[in-house]
Amino acid sequence: MMNKKRIVLAVSSVFFCFVSFAQAKPDNKENQIDTNDFYNSAHHWYDIYEAKNVINPEPNQPRYNPAQIKEIADNVLLYQRDNGGWPKNYDMRAILTAQQADKVLKAKSAIHTTFDNCTTYSHIKYLAKAYEITGAEKYKDACLKGIDFTLSAQYPNGGWPQYFPLESNYSTHITFNDDAMTGVMGMLKDILDKQSYYSFVDSARREKAKIAFDKGLSCILKCQINDNGTLTAWCQQHDEVNLAPAWARAYEPPSICGRESAPVVLFLMSIDKPSKEVIKSVEAAVKWFEDSKIKGIRVEEFNAPEINTGLRTLKTDRRVVEDKSAPPIWARFYELGTHKPLFANRKSELLYSMAEVDRERRAYGWYTYEPQTVLDQYPAWQKKWTTAQK
């Protein structure tokens, strides 16, 4: 049971693609593939009702154990669309009823496919590992089809949209939200780094992956926001033509984003023998994280009258409280120019405190601790690479 008051230590999920789903884990991990990358979509499927979903979960939907590699991989195959991509917000570990499986199968020709919520690139990686373990050709073939889909979705300037084929809304923007851009780039990096589970990828595809990776890295560096002559960090979405910070959903304004920028910097820090441009980018972002940290507050979640938002039922609310002992925290959005913490509502009205946001939207991750991970890893990275550049 939830205590009447508790500190929310990670208001936004801590790196959505790397958090375990709330299920018991088996003790033996030798013969299983990590399914944490599927957490974000699974969470949305179970916790946020979407009428447009092909299927929705049954009460107490059973789930496969992570050691059941074949069953999970077959689920991944089932959800893969004919174009090679995947839809978001389903649980790859769900044991589907015959009726659910039939509906998913009949939706294979749909083209509502995406990189959002850790989708597609996570499925590709799982299939690659499943092929390495099982040797089943169907997993290799589906994996290669997914790689081809991903490469075809890249813009000429190196960015990736949220959905491909493109849709007529903000999702055409280059998307850093929920690690879409960095997730794809991480997959390409694994291929180029010759991770064992991608050993079957042929030389022609590897060459295409190298070209795509280099263009993607260039795009990331060009998207870094130069605000008043100073390099800072990134926005959730950047315009696919001029690369400027762009609106996403109504409550996600053009801004400098604490949450989305953290995984971008971690990705850049993962590059072996980084160029001077990459080093400059990381150093600038780290300085911005240092300058934008907020001290002396925390976000508290507390019980509140139940409301139904149409997407989910809320039984709690959130507020910011003063606490001198609290660790540094960051706002999700900072206003361009002023660098003030920024908030918004579904009317796209800009606000300057979480208290002004409607209760339904206060459930959004307005604050984050994720930049601290960057600051913790930066000293070792700096010692290794800035010294090497001298």
Stockholm file with secondary structure:
# STOCKHOLM 1.0

chainA/1-390         MMNKKRIVLAVSSVFFCFVSFAQAKPDNKENQIDTNDFYNSAHHWYDIYEAKNVINPEPNQPRYNPAQIKEIADNVLLYQRDNGGWPKNYDMRAILTAQQADKVLKAKSAIHTTFDNCTTYSHIKYLAKAYEITGAEKYKDACLKGIDFTLSAQYPNGGWPQYFPLESNYSTHITFNDDAMTGVMGMLKDILDKQSYYSFVDSARREKAKIAFDKGLSCILKCQINDNGTLTAWCQQHDEVNLAPAWARAYEPPSICGRESAPVVLFLMSIDKPSKEVIKSVEAAVKWFEDSKIKGIRVEEFNAPEINTGLRTLKTDRRVVEDKSAPPIWARFYELGTHKPLFANRKSELLYSMAEVDRERRAYGWYTYEPQTVLDQYPAWQKKWTTAQK
#=GR chainA/1-390 SS CCCSEEECSCSSCTTGGGSCCSSCCCSCCTTCCCCGGGHHHHHHHHHSCCTTSSCCCCTTCCBCCTTCHHHHHHHHHHHCCTTSCCCSSCCTTBCCCHHHHHHHHHTTTCCCCBSGGGCSHHHHHHHHHHHHHHCCHHHHHHHHHHHHHHHHTCCTTSCCBSBSSCCSSGGGSEECGGGHHHHHHHHHHHHHTTCGGGTTCCHHHHHHHHHHHHHHHHHHHHHSCEETTEECCCCSEECTTTCCBCCCSTTCCSSEEHHHHHHHHHHHHTSSSCCHHHHHHHHHHHHHHHHHCBCSEEEEEEEEEEEECSSCEEEEEEEEEECTTSCCBEESEECTTTCCBCEECTTCCEESSGGGSCHHHHTSCCEECTHHHHHHHHHHHHHHHHHHHC
#=GC SS_cons         CCCSEEECSCSSCTTGGGSCCSSCCCSCCTTCCCCGGGHHHHHHHHHSCCTTSSCCCCTTCCBCCTTCHHHHHHHHHHHCCTTSCCCSSCCTTBCCCHHHHHHHHHTTTCCCCBSGGGCSHHHHHHHHHHHHHHCCHHHHHHHHHHHHHHHHTCCTTSCCBSBSSCCSSGGGSEECGGGHHHHHHHHHHHHHTTCGGGTTCCHHHHHHHHHHHHHHHHHHHHHSCEETTEECCCCSEECTTTCCBCCCSTTCCSSEEHHHHHHHHHHHHTSSSCCHHHHHHHHHHHHHHHHHCBCSEEEEEEEEEEEECSSCEEEEEEEEEECTTSCCBEESEECTTTCCBCEECTTCCEESSGGGSCHHHHTSCCEECTHHHHHHHHHHHHHHHHHHHC
//
